[in-house]
Amino acid sequence: MRLAKFACIAITAILLQGCIASTIIGLAAETIEAGVEVTSAVVGGVVDAVTPNDKDKADK
């Protein structure tokens, strides 16, 4: 009986390692993706502010 419980616990622990690793990797990827999106938005805003466009030329 003890061997069966130990086997179930061991198998469950082995199977859950993949789930935990997948969750950690997914969380890290989402964090990096959010950082890239924020950086892209800031850089895009700066480029739009610095670069003149057709509307700016028409106002002159």
Long-range contacts (C-beta under 8 A, 24 or more apart in sequence): none
